[in-house]
Amino acid sequence: MDPLSAFSLDFTLPPELEASAPPEARGVPRDQVRLMVSNFVSGRIRHTSFDNLPDILQAGDVLVLNASGTRNAALRALRADGSPLELHLSTQMENGLWTVELRSIHDDGKTRHFEGASPGETLQLPAGASVVLQQPFLSDCQPDASPSQTLWQATVTLPNDVNEYLLRWGFPIRYNYVKDRWPASYYQNVYATEVGSAEMPSAGRAITAQVLRRLSAKGVQVLSVILHTGISNLESHEPPYKESYRVPPETSQTVNEAHREGRRVLAVGTTVVRALESVADMRGNVHPGQGWTCLVVSPRRGVRVVNGLLTGFHEPKASHLAMLEALAGMDHIEAAYQEALRRQYLWHEFGDLHLILP
């Protein structure tokens, strides 16, 4: 059974609420985007700016970040007939093959899923690199999964280390709601320590060095995990694919101590929830570990580790909304999203943020 089948939140997202540029380009400092704070126990909803986060949190709270850095995961590619494509390099799997997405490039500057590729086709990349398409990606997370509508399994041959190559020849993945290309620095969280994500774990984008200092002064414990994100499925809404993660011993120990002492554990982004829940037992005890996770957090499964979540605003029918429902309940998420639409909060990685608390 589809773990997301019970989730039905749907709404119309007006185009003007899609953040089309970084807040800095709109004259808003990175840490002063809008923040909606909603408490799912009381139902209270407040509105503030993100730089007030240290004043909202409590001494003793544990805030867990995803320290994965963002790759320049988009590349120009050429087919045998010389026609150009944009290739998105997602994840290198255990068997050495990569998952990649192909997009056609249109006169209006937008890209769209490219459906004309064939197994065995070779694509040329810059600096003599190449990609050989093997077959449509078939997730091993679900026994009855169908081949992906958007991703291919591919052999990727590069002249040097993938991160060095992408730093020289790649550029950040940009979806059509972002009008212009922006430097890689706009897609990087300030606390990132290990590059590996195809797309920015964007819930933490507004956390600046100053915010981190103020959180520490408040008595909030800030910890990290690693979960390298793959490509989002904004158009097809396919379930998340498996992703690699690492939960350090210090993080698991501190989270468990917080649980025993009745303190709150707050995740920065759905990726952190996925990593922590992947190493938690039925009672919510977190164990250190690393590997690959297929976990989809749904209302049926529930949330065992975190008490709250800092996240962006998610697209209609997005799988991440099921995680929000599992944490806070359908009624609360519906009320919060109605309020976000009414107050004209901005969506996507350059948009505003939502802090969900008990």
N, C-alpha and C positions, 0 to 999 in steps of 0.2 A: 504494500500500500504506500502511496506517495505520502511522505511525512508532512508535506505542506498542504495536503488536500483540504484540511479543515480550516485553513486560513483564507479569508475572503475579503480583507480590506481592499477596497478599490476606490479610486477617486480620479478626478481630472486635474492634472498639474498644468496650470497656465504657463505658456512659454516664457512670460516675463518673470516667473519665479525660478527659472533655471539660471543659476549663476554663470554668466558667460565669460567672466574674467576673474582673476584673483582680486580679493578685497583691496590689496595695496593699489591696484590699478584704478579702483573706484575711490581712492583717497581714504580708505579705512585701514588702519594698522592691522597686522595679522591677528593680534590678540584682542581686537575690539569688534569682531563680528558679533552679531546678536546671539544671545543664548536664551533659550526657553527652558525653564526648570519646571518639571512636572513631578508631583508626588502621587504615586499610584495608590497609597493607602488613604490619604485624605482627599485626593482628587484635585488638590490645589495646583494652579498653574501660574507661574510668575515669568516676568520678562526682564532681562537685564543684558549687559554686554559681557563677553567672555572673560575680560580681564578681572571681573569680580568673582571668578571661580574660587580663589582662595578664601574669600569671605563667606562663600556658601558652604564649603566643606567644613568638616569638624576635625579637631585634633584627634588623632588615632585612626582616622580613615586610612585605608590602603588604596592607592591609585595605581593600577597596573597598565603600563604602556606596551605597545608593540614597537620594538626598536628596529624593525626591518626597514631598510632604506629602499628607495625607489630607483629602479633601473631606467635608463633610456631604452625602453623595450620596443619602440617602433622603428622600423627600417624601411627604406625604399627597396623594392624588389622588382626584377624584370622577368617577364615570361620569355619563352623561346622566340616569340614573334616580336619582341621588343616592347610590348605593352606594359605600362607600369602598374604596380600594385603597392599597397602599403601592407607590410607584414608586421604583426604583433607577436613578439616572442614571449610566451607565457611561462611555462614551467618545464624544467628538465626532469623527467621521471626516472625511476630506479633503473629501467632498462636502457637508459642513455638517450632515448628518443625525447623530442621536445613536443609540447603542444603549442601550436601556432594558429593564429587567426589571419585570414586574408581579407583585405578590404579593397574595393575598387575606389579610384580617385575621380571625382567629378568636377566639372567646370566651376561649380559654385563653391569649390573648396571643401565640400563635405566628402566623407567616405561612407561606404555602405558595404555590408557583407557581400563578398564575392562568391558566387555559386558556380562558376564555370571551370574550376580546377579539376584535375584528374589524378588518380593514383599513379605514382611513378613520375609525375611531372617535376622538372627541376627548375628552380627559380634562382636567378643570380642576385647576389647581394653585393654591397660595396666591398672594395679591397680584395676581390677574388673569393669571397665567401659564397656559400651556396646552401640551398635547402632542397631536399628531395621529399616530396609529399608521399607518405606511405598509405594512409587510409584515414577516413574520418575518425576522430577521437571517440573511443568507446570507454566510458568510465567503468572502472572495476569497483566502484563504490556501491552500485545497485545491480543486483543480479539480473533484473529484467530491463536494464537501461537500453535505450536506443542509441544509435550513433549520433554524435553531436551534430547539430545544424550549423554550428559556427566554428568549431575547432578541428584541426587536423593533427594527426601524429606525423612527425617529420624527423628526418635525419638532418642535422644542422652541422655544417663544416665551417669552422672559423679559423682564421690565421693565428689567433692568439686567445688568451683568456677571455671568457665571455664578457666580464665586466669591463675589461680594458677595451675590448672591441666596441661595446655599446657606448662607452664613454666617448669614443672617437667618432663613431658613425651613426649612432642611434639618436633618438629624440623621444621625449615623453609621449605616451599614448594620450591622444586628445580626442574626445568625443564631440559630436557635432554641435552640442550646445555651447562649447567654448569656441569663440569666434576666431581668435588669433593664437599663434604659437607663442608659448612662454618658455623661458629658460628652465633648465632642470631644477634650479634652486627653488622655484615656485612649487615644485612637486615633492619637496623633501621636508620631512619633519626635523626639527632642530636637534632632537635627541636620538636620531637614527645612528646605529652603530655597525650594521651589517647589511650591505646592499644585497637585494634578492627579490624584491617585489616587482611584479609587472606594473602594478598600479599603486599609487600612494595609499597607505592606510590613513585615510584623510581625517578621521575623527580627531586626531591629535595635532592637526596642522596649526591650530591657533595657540598651542602651548609653546610659549617663548621661554627663553632663559630667565627672564624676569618673573614670569608666572611660576616657573619651577622653584626659583628662590623663595618666592612668597609662600608657596605651598609648604616648602621645608620649614620656613619660619613659623607657619601655622601649626606644625606638628603632623602634617599629612605625610605618610610614608609612600614614597614613589618607587615602584619596582618595574621590572620589564620582563617580557617574554619575546620570543621571535616567532612570527608566523609570516612566511613569504606568500604574498597574495598572488593569485593568478588573475586572469582576465575576467572582468565582470560581463554579465550577459544582460545588458540593458534592453536589448531588442527582443530576445527570445525567452528571457526569464527561465533559462534552464537552471536546475539546482546547482549549488556550488560543487566544484570538483574537489578532489583531494589536494591538500596543500601540506607543505612541510612545516614543522613547528619544533620549538625547543622551549621547555619550561625549566629554568635553572633551579637548583636546590634552594637558594636563598628566597626565591619568589614563592615556591611551594610552602616552605617553612613559615614564612611571614603570613601568608594567606591563612594557613591553618591556625596559627596563633591568633589572628584576628577573629576567626570563627569562634575559637574557644572563649575568647574574652568578650564576645558580643559586639565587636567593632565591624564597621561596614567595609566591604570589599567592592570597589568600583572599577569597572573596566572602561578603558578608553578605546572604543571601537568594537564592532562585532567580531573582528579577528581575534581580539584578546579573549572574548567569551569562548570562541571556538577552541582556542588553544587550551585554556584552563579546564573547560568542560571535558576535553579529550583525555585528560590525565586525572580526572576526579572519579572517585568511587561513588557508590550509591548514596552514601551519607554526605557527600560533598568534600571529603578529604582529598587534597590535591597532592599528587606525587610528582617528583621531578621526572622528566623524560623528554625524549625527542623521537621523531618519526614522521609518519604521514597520517593525516586525519581525514576521514570521510564524514565526520560528524555533521549532521544538520540539526541545529537546536530548534525544536518545534514545541508548540503547546503540549502535544502528547507526551514528549520526553520530559519537558520542564527544564528549569535552570537550577543547578545545584550549588554553584560556587559563588556567583556574584550577587550583590544586593542592588546594584545600580549600574547605569551605563551612560557614558557620554558618546553620542553618535550624531551623525548628520541626519538629514531628512531623506528618506528612501523613496524610490520610484513606486508608482502604483503596481501592486502585485509582486513586488520584489520579494525574493525569498528571505531577505533580512528582516522583513516585517514580521515573519513568523517568530523570530527570536524575540522581538520586542513584545509580541503578544505573550510569549512564554514567560517573560519577566514580569510584565505589568498588567496583563489582561487585555482582552479585546476592547472593552468599553473605554478603558483609559487611553489606549493608543488612538482609538477613533476620536475621542474628545480632544486629545492633544493635536492630532493632525488637522482637525477642523479649525482649531485655534491658530495653528501655524499658517494655514491657508488664509484665514481671515486677517491675520496680522501681516501677511505677505512676507513670511520668512523665505530665504533663498535656499534652493536645493543644490545637491551635488558637492563635489570636492572643494569648490571655492565658495560654498555657501555658508549658511548659519548652522548653529549646533543646538542639540537637544540633550539636556541632562535629565535622565530618568532616575528618580530616587524613591525609596520607600515612603 
